[in-house]
Amino acid sequence: MFEKLNAAVERSAADAVSRQITRLAAKPTPPGVSADAGDDGITLSGKRLRRRYITDPNLRNFVR
């Protein structure tokens, strides 16, 4: 009974996730950090990224 509604909601949610991933991938990253878009999200990579994530406010606020 709700199959069409459920399919429409799932398509809408998938489109929203795709738009968010595209938006985040287009954002400029701090020097030495690269952002790669994938099917399941954004992958950040860089030297000493785990430590820099704590100390660098640009990385902490990357998703905003």
N, C-alpha and C positions, 0 to 999 in steps of 0.2 A: 504494500500500500504506500509506503514512504520511500520506495526505491528511487523514484525520479528526484524527489527532494534531497535525499541523501547523496545522490550522484552530483547534483548541482552544488550542494554545500562542499563536497569534497573537491570539486573542480575549483570553486571559489577559494578555498583554503590553499590549494596547491598553487594557484596563481598568485596569491598574496605572499606565500613563502618565496616563490620565484622572484617576485619584484623586490622583496627585502634583500635577498641574496645578491641580486644585481646591484642594488643601491649600495650595499656594503662593499662589494668588490670594486666599485667605482670611486670610493672614498680614498683620498690620499693617505698614505701610511707614513709613519715616522721613518727617518733615515735608517737603513739597515734592516727593515722589516718588509716582507712581501706578503700580499694577500692573494690567495688563489680561490676562485669560486668553483665549487663542485656541486654535485647533485644533492648532497646532504648538508651543505652549508659553506662557510668560509674557513679556509685553513691559513692561519698566520704562521710564518716561518721567519727565523732570523737568529743571529748569534746571541746567546744568553737571553733568549726571549722570556723564559720563565722568571728570571730575576728582573728584567726590564719591565715586565708586566706589573710588577709590584711598585717599582720606583718611578715609572714614567706615566704621568697623568694622561698623555695623549693615547697611550695604549689602553689604559683603564676606561677611557671614555670613547673607545673606538666604535662601539655599537650604538652610540647615541646619535 
